[in-house]
Amino acid sequence: MARGRRTHEHVQTGVDLVEAFVSIRDDVGKAFTRTELFDLHERAGSLVDLTGDSSWLERSGDEGNLHNLARDEFTLTARKINERARDIGADSDYSEEWNRAR
């Protein structure tokens, strides 16, 4: 599993964003500890944060469409994280909505 992979470095389009989330979901299947699942949940959340950041929105010219896509992809990813947690006998209590307070 790629630890600490910087999935957001090349996100410029919806395709890039979906590919980043698919990469995270692929890593979920390789996770064997709650710590690894937590890190993947955080990685996915960082993509939601990125696409909602005002400076990123200004630079990319996106009007929030990628942020909405990121939130949807986050939910799919979090569900997979919860499924994997159950598979490995860990608590499956990862939030399926990203609402990090800033």
C-alpha positions, 0 to 999 in steps of 0.5 A: 500500500502506498503510504502517504501518497500525495493523490492530489498533486495532479488533480485538475479534471474530473477524470483525475479526481475519480482516478485518485479516488479509485487509487485510494479504494484500491489501497483500501483492499490492501489495508490490514489495520485500523491505522491504515484505514484511518490514513486512507479515510484522511487521504480521501478527505483531503481531496474533498478539502482540496476541491472546496478550497477557495484558492484552488477553485479560483486557480482551476476555474471550477465552480464547485462541480469537482467539489460535488464530485469529490463528496460523492466519491468520498462517500463511495470510498468511505463505504468501502473503508467501512466494509474493509474494517468489518472484514478485518474485524475492526470498528466500521465507524468511518464517517461517510460524509466529509465535513471537516471543520476549518 
